[in-house]
Structure formats: structure tokens, C-alpha cells
Amino acid sequence: MIPNLDIAGDWRAYLEARASGIKSLWKKELAAVLERIDALEGETLASYLESLCELALCRSQPDRNAPQAASEEVSQLELDSPSLALPLAHPGLLPKLQAFWLARFDEPRVKLWLYCAYGLQDTYIKMRPLLGAAEGIDNPSPEILLQQILADSGVTDFLRQQAALHLARSLLDSLDFALHEVPYCLCIRADICWQMLDELDELATILPVVPLSRFNLSGEAYRRALTLWCNYCDYTEEQGARGHEPLEYDDWCAKLAEEHD
């Protein structure tokens, strides 16, 4: 890493102009930054892009400037939150980033950045052949990038935690999608939900924090919801076998709560 590259300082004027809401002002500052980046090449450009990914996508190593905290005090924000909101999808910047990522595709930290950025224009399309070739499949899930990091015995604990946190969030998103319409619809098979919950339990052994969904729910909340739903399905099947009309789900839950009071 080249120490005299002040990435945050380089973008400060743009960020301040962007906050002002004056388009002509922030476009001028953005053009100035992109012009400076265009002047970089070789290892200087690579070092700049590394720092840019650390700031705008996901840290691959702890922030040395942050105050040290005990492991039980580490928060999800301290673990992976980017510190700058930068226009990485800009056509003057994204091709440079994509070339950098693909040239260093085998590096675990680059796989982490690629996972965070795969939704940017054409990024997944460009990385798919490399990822698919490694896994022997045509349409690999981006989460395979995280699984590869976790399977690499040479990565640091911090990088492993980053990958585990992102994979846990992906699983939580899938569980939320599957269960948020219960009892009216179960969008994914219950056995797959149980499998995802087991994967979350495994990831919890790596993480210093309990991963939460975008709705601030833990895996345990989805486990309770799935358990209730599966128990209700057993109840309705049993009632049907007896020729009885089962209670509606909400009424059954209310009756269950009364029995446990």
C-alpha cells in the first residue's frame, strides 16, 4: 500500500459538493477526481483502487484508526460498514475497478469486494465465467465467492468474519422472503429453510456478533416462525385425519399462547 495516497481526502470536496445538492458543483468535483485517477497507472493505480474498495465497499482488514474494543463489543457496523458513499458505477471509474477485480480474482479480499459490487453494471456477467469455471457450473450464485473465502484456510480471522457476516445476511434475507407471508404463503420449502437455519448456526461460531436481517431480526426469530408454521401444518393434518375443521392460523397461535400463559 502506498501511504501518500489520501483516498478519503481525494474525494472530500466531491462529497461536500454532493451534500450541497448543487449538481453543477458536484459534477465538477467528480470530474476533477476522475481526472486524477486517470493519471495513475501500474501499482499506484492498483493501490488507489485497493483503498477505494476498503472505503466504499467492505473492509478486508480492521480499521487501524478505530478505537480498539473487546470482541464482545464489536458491532456489525464496526465489522463491515463502508465509510464513504462513492459513485463506483460511474463509467469513468467502474471499468478500472472491474479490470482490477478480475485481474486479481483469486485473492480472497477481491472476492469479498466483488460480492459487495456484483450488482454494479455488467460486473456479475464479467466475473461469472471465472466463478463458473472454478465451480464447474454455468450460473453460479454470487454467494459462492463468500463460501470460497470461508473455505480458504489462509485468510485472516477478520476477512473470514466479513465473509461470514455477508453470507449470514444473505441467508436471513432468503428466510425473510420465505416466511414473511406465513400463513398465507410459504415461498420456499420448509426443509430448505431448516437447512439455511443450520448454516446460520455454523456461521455464528465464526462471528463475534449475532447477525441481523434488514428488519433487525436474528435467525432465532425466523426459527420460531418456522417452528410455529410446521407445528400448525402438523395440527391441520391431524385435524383433517380426524374429520375436524382446523382453526385458522392466527386463532391457533392465540390458543397456543393462552395454553402457555
N, C-alpha and C positions, 0 to 999 in steps of 0.2 A: 504494500500500500504506500502510495506517495503522500507524505504528510502535508505538503504545502497546497494540496487541493482542498479548498474550503467549500464543500458542496452546498451545505446549508446556506453559507454566506453568498454563494454564487446565485442562489435562487431567491434571496431575501427581497430584493427590490420587486421581483415579479409577484411574489406572494403578497406583499404590501399593496401593490397596484391592483392585484386581483381582488383583495379585500375591499378596495375602494369602490369597485363596481364600474369603474370607468374603462370601457373596452379599449379605446384608443391608447390608453396609458399602459394597461397590462399587455396588450399585443406588442407594443414597442419594447417593453422589458423582456418579454418572451423571445422576441426576435434577437435581442442582444445576447441572451443566454445561449440560444441555439447557435449563434454565430461563433461564440467562444468554444462551444463543444465541437463545431465543425473544424476548428483549428487544431484539435487534439488528434493524435494518432498513436498506433502501437500500444505499448504498455501504459502510456499516460492516459490514453482513451479508456483502456481496459480498467485501470484503477479508478477512473472517474465513474464509469458505469457500475463498478462494484459498490462504490459508496452510494451511488444513486439508488441502487436496489435495496441497500441496507436501510436507507432513509424513507423510501417511498413504497416499498413492498413488504419486506419482512426481515428482521434482523437474523443473521446466521450465527451471531456471537453476542454475548452480553454487552450492554452499553457501559463502557468503562467510566463514563462520566456520571452515571446514575449512582445515587447513594446505595451502598450495599445493604441488603436485607436478609433476614433469616429465610430459609427455604419455605417455611410455612407462611411467610408473609408475602411471597411473590404472587402478584395478581396476573390475571390474563392479559391486562393491558401492558404490564411491565414485560410480559413474556414476548408478545409479538406485535404490538401496535406500531404502525409506521408513524414517524414524526412529521412527515411532510406530505401534503396532498399536491402532487405534481402531475402535469399533463403528459404522462408516459405514452399515451396513444397518439400524440401529435406526429404527423407524417415526417417531421424533421428529426424525430427522436426514436420512434418505435423501430424503424428498420435497423438502426445501430444496436438497439437493445436485443432485437431478435437474432441478429448475426452473432452478438456476444454470447447469448444464451445457448444457441445451437452449436457454436464452436466449442463450448465447454460443457456440453450436455451431460457428460459423465460425472461432473463434480456434484456432490450432494447438495451444497448450498445453492448451486444454479438450478437444480431440480426443485428446490423449495421456492425460489423466485419464479420459476416457470409455472409452478402450481398456482401461485398468487396472481399471475398475469395471463393465464391461458385464455381468459375471456377477451383479451385485447385483440383487435382485428388480425385475423389470419394466424395468430400465434399458435393455437392448437393445431391448425391444419399443417403448419410447418414442422411442429415437433412430433406429430402423430407417426410419421414413418420411422423416426428414431425410436420412439417408445414402443411402437408396434413390433418392430424388428427384434427388440430386446425381449419382448414377452411372447412373440410368436402369434399375435392376434392382429386383426385388421383395424378394429375400432377400440383402442384401449381407453379405459377411464383415466382421467387426469389424476385420480387418487392413487393410481399405480406409482406415480412419482413419489408420493409420501411413503408408500409401502416399501419402495426400494431404499429410501433413506433409512427407514426403521430396520431393514434387513442388513444394512451395512455396519459391520462391527467396528469400522474405523472412524465413525463420525463422533463428534463431541456430544456430551450429555445435553448441552443446550440445544444443539441442532436437532437431536433426536426428540427433545421435548417440543420443539417448534412443529416438527412433522406430526407428532402425536396429537398436538392440540388442533391442528388443521384437519386431521383425519377424524378426530372426535367430533368436531363441529359439523363436518360433512355427514357423519352418521346421525347426529342429532337432528340435522335438517331433514334427512330422509325419514327419521322416526316421526318428526312433527308432521310431515306431509302425509305419512301413512295413517296417523292416529287422530289428526285434528278434527276429522268429520265423524268419528265414532259417536253414536251408534249407527249413524245413517249410512256410512260407507267406510270400508277398510280398503285403502288404495293399494296395499301391499300385503302379501301373505303373512300370517301371524308367525310362521316358522322363520321367515326371513327377519322379522322384527326381533324375535328372540336371539337370532344369530348376531344381529347388529348390537344388541344389548350386551351379549357376551364379548364382542370385540371392544366395546366401550370399557368393560371391566378390565380387559387386558391393558388398554391404553392408560387406564387410571393408575396402574402400577408404575408408569413412567413419569406421569405428570405431577408437579408439585401443587397443582390447583385442581379443583373439580371443574371439568369443562361444562360450559353452559350453552344452551341454544340461544338463538337471537331473541327469544322470548324469556330469557333468563331462567330456563328450566334445566334441571340436571337429568341425567339418564334415569335416575331413580323415579322421577315424576312420570316419565314415559313407561317405565317398568310397571308402575302402579296402574296406569291407564290400560296397558295391555293385559295385565293380570285380571283386572275387572272385566274387560271385554271377553277374554277367553272363558272366565268363570260364568259370565252371562250366557255365552254360547252353549256351554255345558248345561246350564239351567234350562234354557229353551228346548234343547234336545231332549232332556229328561222329561220336561212337562209335556212335550209333544208325544213322547212314547207312552205317557200315561193318559193321553187324550185330554189334557188340560190346556187351557189358554194361558200362555205365559204373560207375566207382567211386562209392560213397556220398560225399556232400559232405565229411564230416569226413575220410574216408580220402584223398580227392583233395587237400584242404588240407594234410594231413600229408605226402603225397608231394611236393607243391609246395614245402613248407618244406624237405624233405630235399634237393631239387634245388638250392635256393638257399643251402644251408649251405656 
